[in-house]
Amino acid sequence: MEKLSIDEMMFFEGHPNALGVYEAFVKKLFQIYPDTTFRVQKTQITFSNRRVYACVSFARVKKKAQLPENYIVVTLGLPMPLESHRIAVKTEPYPGRWTHHLVIASEKELDGEFFSWVDLAYQFAKEK
């Protein structure tokens, strides 16, 4: 993925300062998982292989005062709960499927630990 689509640019219209973090995320995501497809919806951008494995949104997963000024929320579907201070919210909406929301405010947060979780989500979606 070289360039952002018009739909992606419009998605960030109200959050232009979060665009850099998103661009860094998708650049690395498509380098690692070139078979990924994406869809821009009204409230989120979904990333799929066989099934959806990650989403980007601006969901308010913490109180407004606890959120950084500019951020994206990356949501991952995993087969087990993660224990980390980096996880803003985790739920088990279906037995054996855990949804994790991470608030990402800077490119430095897109590190090895973060992408190890993305890989778990990618593999989990591919298996199901």
C-alpha positions as CSV (number, residue, x, y, z in Angstrom):
1,M,0.0,0.0,0.0
2,E,1.7,3.1,-1.2
3,K,-0.8,5.9,-0.9
4,L,-3.9,6.4,1.3
5,S,-7.2,6.1,-0.4
6,I,-9.7,9.0,-0.6
7,D,-12.0,7.2,1.8
8,E,-9.1,6.9,4.3
9,M,-8.3,10.6,4.0
10,M,-12.0,11.4,4.5
11,F,-12.1,9.1,7.6
12,F,-9.4,11.3,9.2
13,E,-11.0,14.6,8.2
14,G,-12.0,15.4,11.8
15,H,-8.7,14.0,13.2
16,P,-5.9,15.2,10.9
17,N,-3.2,15.0,13.6
18,A,-3.8,11.3,14.0
19,L,-3.1,10.6,10.4
20,G,0.7,10.2,10.8
21,V,0.3,7.4,13.3
22,Y,-2.3,5.7,11.1
23,E,0.0,5.9,8.1
24,A,2.9,4.4,10.0
25,F,0.6,1.6,11.2
26,V,-0.7,0.7,7.7
27,K,2.7,1.0,6.1
28,K,4.2,-1.6,8.4
29,L,1.0,-3.7,8.4
30,F,1.0,-4.1,4.6
31,Q,4.8,-4.8,4.6
32,I,4.3,-7.7,6.9
33,Y,0.9,-8.9,5.6
34,P,0.6,-7.9,1.9
35,D,-2.5,-10.1,1.5
36,T,-4.5,-7.9,3.8
37,T,-7.6,-6.2,2.5
38,F,-9.2,-3.2,4.1
39,R,-12.6,-1.5,4.1
40,V,-13.3,2.0,5.3
41,Q,-16.6,2.3,7.1
42,K,-18.3,5.2,8.8
43,T,-16.9,4.5,12.3
44,Q,-13.8,2.3,11.6
45,I,-11.4,0.9,9.1
46,T,-11.2,-2.9,9.1
47,F,-8.3,-5.1,8.1
48,S,-8.9,-8.7,7.0
49,N,-7.3,-11.8,5.7
50,R,-9.8,-14.5,5.8
51,R,-11.7,-12.6,8.5
52,V,-11.3,-9.2,10.2
53,Y,-8.3,-9.2,12.5
54,A,-7.8,-5.5,13.2
55,C,-9.7,-2.3,13.2
56,V,-8.8,1.4,13.5
57,S,-11.2,3.8,15.0
58,F,-11.6,6.8,17.3
59,A,-13.7,4.9,19.9
60,R,-13.7,6.5,23.3
61,V,-12.3,3.5,25.2
62,K,-11.3,5.7,28.2
63,K,-12.6,8.9,29.8
64,K,-11.8,11.9,27.6
65,A,-9.4,13.3,30.2
66,Q,-7.4,10.1,30.0
67,L,-7.0,10.1,26.3
68,P,-4.1,11.8,24.5
69,E,-5.0,14.8,22.3
70,N,-4.3,12.8,19.1
71,Y,-4.7,9.1,18.9
72,I,-6.1,6.1,17.1
73,V,-7.7,3.0,18.7
74,V,-6.5,-0.3,17.3
75,T,-8.8,-3.2,18.0
76,L,-7.6,-6.7,17.8
77,G,-9.5,-10.0,18.0
78,L,-7.5,-12.7,19.9
79,P,-8.1,-16.2,21.2
80,M,-7.0,-15.3,24.7
81,P,-6.9,-12.2,27.0
82,L,-3.7,-10.2,27.0
83,E,-2.4,-8.8,30.3
84,S,-0.7,-5.5,29.7
85,H,-1.0,-1.9,30.8
86,R,-1.2,-1.0,27.1
87,I,-4.6,-2.6,26.8
88,A,-7.3,0.0,27.4
89,V,-10.2,-2.4,27.3
90,K,-10.7,-6.1,26.8
91,T,-13.9,-8.1,26.5
92,E,-14.9,-11.6,25.6
93,P,-17.9,-11.0,23.3
94,Y,-18.0,-14.6,22.2
95,P,-16.5,-17.7,24.0
96,G,-12.9,-18.0,23.0
97,R,-12.7,-14.6,21.2
98,W,-11.3,-11.7,23.1
99,T,-11.5,-8.1,21.8
100,H,-8.7,-5.8,22.8
101,H,-8.6,-2.0,22.4
102,L,-5.3,-0.2,22.4
103,V,-4.9,3.6,22.3
104,I,-2.0,4.5,20.0
105,A,-0.8,8.1,20.2
106,S,2.7,7.9,18.6
107,E,4.7,5.9,16.1
108,K,7.0,4.6,18.9
109,E,4.1,2.6,20.3
110,L,4.0,0.6,17.0
111,D,6.8,-1.6,18.4
112,G,7.7,-5.3,18.4
113,E,5.3,-6.1,21.3
114,F,2.4,-4.4,19.6
115,F,3.1,-6.1,16.3
116,S,3.4,-9.5,18.0
117,W,-0.2,-9.0,19.1
118,V,-1.2,-7.9,15.6
119,D,0.4,-11.2,14.4
120,L,-1.6,-13.2,16.9
121,A,-4.8,-11.5,15.6
122,Y,-3.8,-12.1,12.0
123,Q,-3.1,-15.8,12.6
124,F,-6.3,-16.2,14.7
125,A,-8.4,-14.7,11.9
126,K,-6.8,-16.9,9.3
127,E,-7.5,-20.1,11.3
128,K,-11.1,-19.5,12.1
